[in-house]
Amino acid sequence: MRYYGEEALGLIETIGMVPALEATDKMLKAANVELVAYENIGSTLVSVMIKGDIAAVKGAIEAGCEAAKAVGKLTAHNYMPRPIKAVGDIVSIYDIDKF
């Protein structure tokens, strides 16, 4: 799902795939958000990016953080209300629709 900059963007980073998958599952179930991309950064770090309206992304990130912490290690999280369009070029490198 390509990110074009019109919506809020949320990011969660974990150590390992298991907490990332648990967080992703909870985020997608907690609010009306869409999965944009994920990235295996290296050193077992995994980032997951979602998009949606501001309140939905904020709520989903909060749910994802709790889920990741329950099964592993959460290293970072953030949500941005409406980042500039150029951010879409960065986060869409690992667009889930390309796989």
N, CA, C and O atoms as CSV, one atom per row, in Angstrom:
chain,resi,resn,atom,element,x,y,z
A,1,MET,N,N,0.857,-1.166,0.000
A,1,MET,CA,C,0.000,0.000,0.000
A,1,MET,C,C,0.907,1.233,0.000
A,1,MET,O,O,1.611,1.479,0.979
A,2,ARG,N,N,0.898,1.966,-1.025
A,2,ARG,CA,C,1.747,3.155,-1.137
A,2,ARG,C,C,1.223,4.272,-0.229
A,2,ARG,O,O,0.016,4.466,-0.092
A,3,TYR,N,N,2.148,4.990,0.379
A,3,TYR,CA,C,1.797,6.130,1.217
A,3,TYR,C,C,2.033,7.406,0.415
A,3,TYR,O,O,3.133,7.628,-0.090
A,4,TYR,N,N,0.999,8.249,0.297
A,4,TYR,CA,C,1.083,9.463,-0.509
A,4,TYR,C,C,1.122,10.750,0.305
A,4,TYR,O,O,1.242,11.831,-0.271
A,5,GLY,N,N,1.025,10.661,1.614
A,5,GLY,CA,C,1.166,11.848,2.433
A,5,GLY,C,C,-0.118,12.522,2.854
A,5,GLY,O,O,-0.059,13.532,3.555
A,6,GLU,N,N,-1.272,12.022,2.466
A,6,GLU,CA,C,-2.526,12.683,2.834
A,6,GLU,C,C,-3.037,12.277,4.217
A,6,GLU,O,O,-3.887,12.962,4.786
A,7,GLU,N,N,-2.536,11.190,4.752
A,7,GLU,CA,C,-3.053,10.649,5.999
A,7,GLU,C,C,-1.968,10.642,7.072
A,7,GLU,O,O,-0.809,10.966,6.816
A,8,ALA,N,N,-2.379,10.264,8.280
A,8,ALA,CA,C,-1.409,10.097,9.353
A,8,ALA,C,C,-0.591,8.836,9.086
A,8,ALA,O,O,-1.061,7.903,8.436
A,9,LEU,N,N,0.621,8.824,9.590
A,9,LEU,CA,C,1.532,7.697,9.431
A,9,LEU,C,C,1.989,7.250,10.806
A,9,LEU,O,O,2.388,8.077,11.626
A,10,GLY,N,N,1.934,5.961,11.067
A,10,GLY,CA,C,2.388,5.411,12.346
A,10,GLY,C,C,3.471,4.380,12.128
A,10,GLY,O,O,3.444,3.636,11.147
A,11,LEU,N,N,4.430,4.334,13.048
A,11,LEU,CA,C,5.551,3.410,12.936
A,11,LEU,C,C,5.811,2.732,14.280
A,11,LEU,O,O,5.746,3.360,15.336
A,12,ILE,N,N,6.102,1.454,14.213
A,12,ILE,CA,C,6.511,0.696,15.394
A,12,ILE,C,C,7.771,-0.062,15.010
A,12,ILE,O,O,7.868,-0.597,13.906
A,13,GLU,N,N,8.735,-0.108,15.923
A,13,GLU,CA,C,9.958,-0.868,15.694
A,13,GLU,C,C,10.149,-1.827,16.861
A,13,GLU,O,O,10.024,-1.445,18.024
A,14,THR,N,N,10.450,-3.068,16.534
A,14,THR,CA,C,10.634,-4.099,17.553
A,14,THR,C,C,11.945,-4.841,17.316
A,14,THR,O,O,12.564,-4.732,16.257
A,15,ILE,N,N,12.342,-5.590,18.321
A,15,ILE,CA,C,13.433,-6.537,18.135
A,15,ILE,C,C,12.778,-7.880,17.851
A,15,ILE,O,O,12.130,-8.463,18.720
A,16,GLY,N,N,12.950,-8.360,16.641
A,16,GLY,CA,C,12.394,-9.651,16.246
A,16,GLY,C,C,11.069,-9.535,15.513
A,16,GLY,O,O,10.336,-8.555,15.645
A,17,MET,N,N,10.793,-10.572,14.738
A,17,MET,CA,C,9.579,-10.606,13.928
A,17,MET,C,C,8.333,-10.917,14.749
A,17,MET,O,O,7.256,-10.415,14.429
A,18,VAL,N,N,8.445,-11.725,15.788
A,18,VAL,CA,C,7.265,-12.120,16.569
A,18,VAL,C,C,6.574,-10.906,17.201
A,18,VAL,O,O,5.364,-10.757,17.026
A,19,PRO,N,N,7.280,-10.034,17.924
A,19,PRO,CA,C,6.571,-8.861,18.457
A,19,PRO,C,C,6.056,-7.936,17.358
A,19,PRO,O,O,5.028,-7.281,17.536
A,20,ALA,N,N,6.751,-7.873,16.231
A,20,ALA,CA,C,6.284,-7.032,15.115
A,20,ALA,C,C,4.972,-7.570,14.557
A,20,ALA,O,O,4.051,-6.801,14.281
A,21,LEU,N,N,4.884,-8.882,14.393
A,21,LEU,CA,C,3.645,-9.477,13.885
A,21,LEU,C,C,2.499,-9.329,14.887
A,21,LEU,O,O,1.365,-9.045,14.502
A,22,GLU,N,N,2.797,-9.520,16.156
A,22,GLU,CA,C,1.763,-9.349,17.185
A,22,GLU,C,C,1.264,-7.912,17.202
A,22,GLU,O,O,0.059,-7.670,17.276
A,23,ALA,N,N,2.190,-6.957,17.135
A,23,ALA,CA,C,1.811,-5.545,17.113
A,23,ALA,C,C,0.984,-5.223,15.875
A,23,ALA,O,O,-0.021,-4.518,15.963
A,24,THR,N,N,1.402,-5.735,14.726
A,24,THR,CA,C,0.676,-5.485,13.475
A,24,THR,C,C,-0.742,-6.026,13.550
A,24,THR,O,O,-1.691,-5.350,13.151
A,25,ASP,N,N,-0.890,-7.240,14.057
A,25,ASP,CA,C,-2.215,-7.836,14.201
A,25,ASP,C,C,-3.115,-6.968,15.076
A,25,ASP,O,O,-4.264,-6.703,14.722
A,26,LYS,N,N,-2.595,-6.531,16.208
A,26,LYS,CA,C,-3.393,-5.701,17.120
A,26,LYS,C,C,-3.696,-4.333,16.521
A,26,LYS,O,O,-4.800,-3.818,16.695
A,27,MET,N,N,-2.732,-3.735,15.817
A,27,MET,CA,C,-2.969,-2.420,15.209
A,27,MET,C,C,-4.078,-2.494,14.173
A,27,MET,O,O,-4.966,-1.642,14.148
A,28,LEU,N,N,-4.030,-3.514,13.315
A,28,LEU,CA,C,-5.025,-3.622,12.251
A,28,LEU,C,C,-6.412,-3.963,12.780
A,28,LEU,O,O,-7.418,-3.628,12.155
A,29,LYS,N,N,-6.466,-4.626,13.924
A,29,LYS,CA,C,-7.752,-4.961,14.538
A,29,LYS,C,C,-8.296,-3.837,15.413
A,29,LYS,O,O,-9.507,-3.739,15.613
A,30,ALA,N,N,-7.411,-2.987,15.936
A,30,ALA,CA,C,-7.821,-1.952,16.890
A,30,ALA,C,C,-8.473,-0.748,16.237
A,30,ALA,O,O,-9.287,-0.071,16.867
A,31,ALA,N,N,-8.134,-0.468,14.990
A,31,ALA,CA,C,-8.632,0.757,14.360
A,31,ALA,C,C,-8.673,0.589,12.847
A,31,ALA,O,O,-8.120,-0.366,12.300
A,32,ASN,N,N,-9.323,1.513,12.192
A,32,ASN,CA,C,-9.441,1.491,10.736
A,32,ASN,C,C,-8.158,2.072,10.125
A,32,ASN,O,O,-8.121,3.226,9.697
A,33,VAL,N,N,-7.115,1.242,10.099
A,33,VAL,CA,C,-5.824,1.633,9.527
A,33,VAL,C,C,-5.428,0.602,8.478
A,33,VAL,O,O,-5.972,-0.502,8.439
A,34,GLU,N,N,-4.478,0.975,7.634
A,34,GLU,CA,C,-3.975,0.072,6.604
A,34,GLU,C,C,-2.480,-0.105,6.776
A,34,GLU,O,O,-1.766,0.826,7.148
A,35,LEU,N,N,-2.018,-1.310,6.500
A,35,LEU,CA,C,-0.601,-1.609,6.545
A,35,LEU,C,C,0.061,-1.019,5.308
A,35,LEU,O,O,-0.364,-1.292,4.185
A,36,VAL,N,N,1.095,-0.214,5.505
A,36,VAL,CA,C,1.819,0.406,4.401
A,36,VAL,C,C,3.009,-0.451,4.021
A,36,VAL,O,O,3.167,-0.817,2.856
A,37,ALA,N,N,3.847,-0.773,4.996
A,37,ALA,CA,C,5.080,-1.494,4.701
A,37,ALA,C,C,5.666,-2.061,5.982
A,37,ALA,O,O,5.259,-1.708,7.088
A,38,TYR,N,N,6.620,-2.936,5.803
A,38,TYR,CA,C,7.449,-3.396,6.913
A,38,TYR,C,C,8.870,-3.486,6.390
A,38,TYR,O,O,9.100,-3.582,5.185
A,39,GLU,N,N,9.808,-3.455,7.305
A,39,GLU,CA,C,11.202,-3.512,6.888
A,39,GLU,C,C,12.021,-4.234,7.945
A,39,GLU,O,O,11.943,-3.911,9.131
A,40,ASN,N,N,12.808,-5.214,7.513
A,40,ASN,CA,C,13.803,-5.838,8.377
A,40,ASN,C,C,15.042,-4.965,8.287
A,40,ASN,O,O,15.750,-4.984,7.280
A,41,ILE,N,N,15.302,-4.213,9.321
A,41,ILE,CA,C,16.359,-3.224,9.291
A,41,ILE,C,C,17.735,-3.853,9.450
A,41,ILE,O,O,18.716,-3.333,8.918
A,42,GLY,N,N,17.820,-4.930,10.152
A,42,GLY,CA,C,19.093,-5.557,10.470
A,42,GLY,C,C,19.237,-5.618,11.975
A,42,GLY,O,O,18.531,-4.921,12.703
A,43,SER,N,N,20.156,-6.454,12.441
A,43,SER,CA,C,20.335,-6.648,13.891
A,43,SER,C,C,19.008,-7.011,14.549
A,43,SER,O,O,18.744,-6.622,15.686
A,44,THR,N,N,18.190,-7.745,13.840
A,44,THR,CA,C,16.872,-8.229,14.264
A,44,THR,C,C,15.824,-7.133,14.458
A,44,THR,O,O,14.751,-7.414,14.992
A,45,LEU,N,N,16.095,-5.909,14.046
A,45,LEU,CA,C,15.103,-4.840,14.154
A,45,LEU,C,C,14.100,-4.928,13.009
A,45,LEU,O,O,14.471,-5.127,11.853
A,46,VAL,N,N,12.839,-4.779,13.347
A,46,VAL,CA,C,11.759,-4.815,12.358
A,46,VAL,C,C,10.891,-3.576,12.557
A,46,VAL,O,O,10.463,-3.283,13.673
A,47,SER,N,N,10.635,-2.855,11.472
A,47,SER,CA,C,9.746,-1.686,11.506
A,47,SER,C,C,8.474,-1.999,10.747
A,47,SER,O,O,8.505,-2.642,9.698
A,48,VAL,N,N,7.352,-1.540,11.286
A,48,VAL,CA,C,6.048,-1.709,10.652
A,48,VAL,C,C,5.426,-0.325,10.536
A,48,VAL,O,O,5.439,0.451,11.491
A,49,MET,N,N,4.875,-0.017,9.346
A,49,MET,CA,C,4.277,1.294,9.105
A,49,MET,C,C,2.809,1.141,8.730
A,49,MET,O,O,2.451,0.285,7.922
A,50,ILE,N,N,1.965,1.975,9.322
A,50,ILE,CA,C,0.532,1.980,9.035
A,50,ILE,C,C,0.095,3.388,8.661
A,50,ILE,O,O,0.797,4.364,8.924
A,51,LYS,N,N,-1.080,3.475,8.040
A,51,LYS,CA,C,-1.643,4.793,7.714
A,51,LYS,C,C,-3.130,4.795,7.995
A,51,LYS,O,O,-3.766,3.744,8.069
A,52,GLY,N,N,-3.680,6.001,8.152
A,52,GLY,CA,C,-5.103,6.171,8.395
A,52,GLY,C,C,-5.357,7.567,8.915
A,52,GLY,O,O,-4.486,8.434,8.836
A,53,ASP,N,N,-6.569,7.794,9.455
A,53,ASP,CA,C,-6.804,9.117,10.022
A,53,ASP,C,C,-6.063,9.228,11.357
A,53,ASP,O,O,-5.648,8.223,11.935
A,54,ILE,N,N,-5.905,10.449,11.829
A,54,ILE,CA,C,-5.036,10.721,12.974
A,54,ILE,C,C,-5.437,9.919,14.213
A,54,ILE,O,O,-4.590,9.275,14.832
A,55,ALA,N,N,-6.701,9.954,14.574
A,55,ALA,CA,C,-7.155,9.256,15.778
A,55,ALA,C,C,-6.989,7.747,15.648
A,55,ALA,O,O,-6.609,7.080,16.610
A,56,ALA,N,N,-7.272,7.207,14.470
A,56,ALA,CA,C,-7.144,5.772,14.253
A,56,ALA,C,C,-5.686,5.329,14.360
A,56,ALA,O,O,-5.387,4.309,14.981
A,57,VAL,N,N,-4.790,6.091,13.759
A,57,VAL,CA,C,-3.371,5.732,13.809
A,57,VAL,C,C,-2.853,5.822,15.242
A,57,VAL,O,O,-2.123,4.941,15.697
A,58,LYS,N,N,-3.225,6.874,15.946
A,58,LYS,CA,C,-2.782,7.020,17.337
A,58,LYS,C,C,-3.259,5.846,18.187
A,58,LYS,O,O,-2.481,5.271,18.948
A,59,GLY,N,N,-4.529,5.493,18.058
A,59,GLY,CA,C,-5.072,4.363,18.816
A,59,GLY,C,C,-4.430,3.047,18.429
A,59,GLY,O,O,-4.144,2.213,19.289
A,60,ALA,N,N,-4.204,2.856,17.142
A,60,ALA,CA,C,-3.587,1.620,16.676
A,60,ALA,C,C,-2.154,1.491,17.174
A,60,ALA,O,O,-1.734,0.405,17.572
A,61,ILE,N,N,-1.404,2.582,17.157
A,61,ILE,CA,C,-0.023,2.558,17.644
A,61,ILE,C,C,0.002,2.216,19.134
A,61,ILE,O,O,0.841,1.431,19.576
A,62,GLU,N,N,-0.904,2.797,19.903
A,62,GLU,CA,C,-0.970,2.485,21.335
A,62,GLU,C,C,-1.250,1.001,21.552
A,62,GLU,O,O,-0.610,0.368,22.391
A,63,ALA,N,N,-2.198,0.441,20.804
A,63,ALA,CA,C,-2.516,-0.987,20.921
A,63,ALA,C,C,-1.334,-1.846,20.476
A,63,ALA,O,O,-1.033,-2.864,21.100
A,64,GLY,N,N,-0.670,-1.440,19.408
A,64,GLY,CA,C,0.482,-2.184,18.914
A,64,GLY,C,C,1.641,-2.172,19.893
A,64,GLY,O,O,2.333,-3.178,20.049
A,65,CYS,N,N,1.856,-1.055,20.548
A,65,CYS,CA,C,2.931,-0.962,21.550
A,65,CYS,C,C,2.702,-1.930,22.693
A,65,CYS,O,O,3.615,-2.646,23.103
A,66,GLU,N,N,1.478,-1.952,23.209
A,66,GLU,CA,C,1.143,-2.875,24.298
A,66,GLU,C,C,1.341,-4.320,23.869
A,66,GLU,O,O,1.889,-5.124,24.623
A,67,ALA,N,N,0.901,-4.652,22.666
A,67,ALA,CA,C,1.022,-6.021,22.170
A,67,ALA,C,C,2.485,-6.426,21.995
A,67,ALA,O,O,2.873,-7.534,22.366
A,68,ALA,N,N,3.289,-5.540,21.436
A,68,ALA,CA,C,4.705,-5.858,21.224
A,68,ALA,C,C,5.417,-6.058,22.556
A,68,ALA,O,O,6.217,-6.982,22.704
A,69,LYS,N,N,5.128,-5.198,23.522
A,69,LYS,CA,C,5.767,-5.309,24.839
A,69,LYS,C,C,5.365,-6.594,25.556
A,69,LYS,O,O,6.141,-7.129,26.348
A,70,ALA,N,N,4.166,-7.091,25.285
A,70,ALA,CA,C,3.680,-8.298,25.949
A,70,ALA,C,C,4.415,-9.557,25.494
A,70,ALA,O,O,4.505,-10.526,26.248
A,71,VAL,N,N,4.939,-9.552,24.271
A,71,VAL,CA,C,5.587,-10.767,23.763
A,71,VAL,C,C,7.064,-10.582,23.413
A,71,VAL,O,O,7.736,-11.546,23.047
A,72,GLY,N,N,7.566,-9.375,23.521
A,72,GLY,CA,C,8.959,-9.139,23.145
A,72,GLY,C,C,9.395,-7.737,23.516
A,72,GLY,O,O,8.949,-7.180,24.520
A,73,LYS,N,N,10.263,-7.177,22.705
A,73,LYS,CA,C,10.828,-5.857,23.001
A,73,LYS,C,C,10.427,-4.841,21.944
A,73,LYS,O,O,10.655,-5.034,20.750
A,74,LEU,N,N,9.833,-3.766,22.406
A,74,LEU,CA,C,9.499,-2.610,21.581
A,74,LEU,C,C,10.661,-1.628,21.705
A,74,LEU,O,O,11.034,-1.245,22.814
A,75,THR,N,N,11.236,-1.217,20.570
A,75,THR,CA,C,12.372,-0.300,20.636
A,75,THR,C,C,11.993,1.135,20.315
A,75,THR,O,O,12.652,2.062,20.787
A,76,ALA,N,N,10.940,1.345,19.518
A,76,ALA,CA,C,10.535,2.706,19.163
A,76,ALA,C,C,9.115,2.701,18.616
A,76,ALA,O,O,8.623,1.686,18.123
A,77,HIS,N,N,8.474,3.847,18.714
A,77,HIS,CA,C,7.159,4.037,18.096
A,77,HIS,C,C,6.954,5.525,17.866
A,77,HIS,O,O,7.527,6.360,18.566
A,78,ASN,N,N,6.135,5.842,16.885
A,78,ASN,CA,C,5.852,7.238,16.579
A,78,ASN,C,C,4.629,7.303,15.675
A,78,ASN,O,O,4.335,6.358,14.942
A,79,TYR,N,N,3.931,8.409,15.732
A,79,TYR,CA,C,2.901,8.679,14.737
A,79,TYR,C,C,3.010,10.133,14.334
A,79,TYR,O,O,3.294,11.002,15.158
A,80,MET,N,N,2.785,10.386,13.067
A,80,MET,CA,C,2.886,11.736,12.526
A,80,MET,C,C,1.548,12.083,11.886
A,80,MET,O,O,1.069,11.345,11.024
A,81,PRO,N,N,0.938,13.188,12.291
A,81,PRO,CA,C,-0.392,13.530,11.787
A,81,PRO,C,C,-0.481,13.641,10.263
A,81,PRO,O,O,-1.383,13.047,9.672
A,82,ARG,N,N,0.382,14.348,9.632
A,82,ARG,CA,C,0.386,14.472,8.175
A,82,ARG,C,C,1.788,14.826,7.699
A,82,ARG,O,O,2.068,15.987,7.403
A,83,PRO,N,N,2.667,13.836,7.624
A,83,PRO,CA,C,4.016,14.158,7.158
A,83,PRO,C,C,3.990,14.603,5.698
A,83,PRO,O,O,3.033,14.326,4.975
A,84,ILE,N,N,5.028,15.283,5.276
A,84,ILE,CA,C,5.079,15.767,3.897
A,84,ILE,C,C,5.084,14.600,2.926
A,84,ILE,O,O,5.474,13.487,3.282
A,85,LYS,N,N,4.658,14.851,1.719
A,85,LYS,CA,C,4.510,13.810,0.705
A,85,LYS,C,C,5.811,13.055,0.436
A,85,LYS,O,O,5.778,11.863,0.129
A,86,ALA,N,N,6.946,13.727,0.546
A,86,ALA,CA,C,8.234,13.086,0.282
A,86,ALA,C,C,8.512,11.918,1.226
A,86,ALA,O,O,9.280,11.021,0.877
A,87,VAL,N,N,7.909,11.908,2.403
A,87,VAL,CA,C,8.079,10.793,3.328
A,87,VAL,C,C,7.545,9.504,2.701
A,87,VAL,O,O,8.050,8.418,2.982
A,88,GLY,N,N,6.540,9.627,1.866
A,88,GLY,CA,C,5.994,8.462,1.171
A,88,GLY,C,C,7.019,7.742,0.323
A,88,GLY,O,O,6.968,6.519,0.196
A,89,ASP,N,N,7.942,8.474,-0.255
A,89,ASP,CA,C,8.994,7.838,-1.049
A,89,ASP,C,C,9.925,7.008,-0.179
A,89,ASP,O,O,10.471,6.004,-0.636
A,90,ILE,N,N,10.107,7.412,1.050
A,90,ILE,CA,C,10.983,6.680,1.965
A,90,ILE,C,C,10.299,5.421,2.474
A,90,ILE,O,O,10.867,4.331,2.400
A,91,VAL,N,N,9.080,5.564,2.993
A,91,VAL,CA,C,8.413,4.413,3.614
A,91,VAL,C,C,7.827,3.444,2.600
A,91,VAL,O,O,7.485,2.318,2.959
A,92,SER,N,N,7.704,3.849,1.353
A,92,SER,CA,C,7.122,2.961,0.348
A,92,SER,C,C,8.153,2.108,-0.377
A,92,SER,O,O,7.802,1.359,-1.289
A,93,ILE,N,N,9.411,2.211,0.013
A,93,ILE,CA,C,10.445,1.359,-0.596
A,93,ILE,C,C,10.107,-0.105,-0.368
A,93,ILE,O,O,10.304,-0.934,-1.256
A,94,TYR,N,N,9.600,-0.427,0.812
A,94,TYR,CA,C,9.237,-1.805,1.146
A,94,TYR,C,C,7.723,-1.951,1.171
A,94,TYR,O,O,7.176,-2.618,2.049
A,95,ASP,N,N,7.055,-1.340,0.224
A,95,ASP,CA,C,5.607,-1.384,0.063
A,95,ASP,C,C,5.126,-2.838,0.061
A,95,ASP,O,O,5.655,-3.661,-0.687
A,96,ILE,N,N,4.134,-3.159,0.886
A,96,ILE,CA,C,3.662,-4.540,0.973
A,96,ILE,C,C,3.040,-5.025,-0.328
A,96,ILE,O,O,3.000,-6.232,-0.568
A,97,ASP,N,N,2.556,-4.128,-1.172
A,97,ASP,CA,C,1.963,-4.548,-2.435
A,97,ASP,C,C,3.007,-5.015,-3.436
A,97,ASP,O,O,2.653,-5.632,-4.441
A,98,LYS,N,N,4.283,-4.738,-3.191
A,98,LYS,CA,C,5.342,-5.161,-4.096
A,98,LYS,C,C,5.766,-6.609,-3.866
A,98,LYS,O,O,6.493,-7.177,-4.680
A,99,PHE,N,N,5.316,-7.211,-2.760
A,99,PHE,CA,C,5.745,-8.572,-2.438
A,99,PHE,C,C,4.691,-9.577,-2.806
A,99,PHE,O,O,4.884,-10.776,-2.604
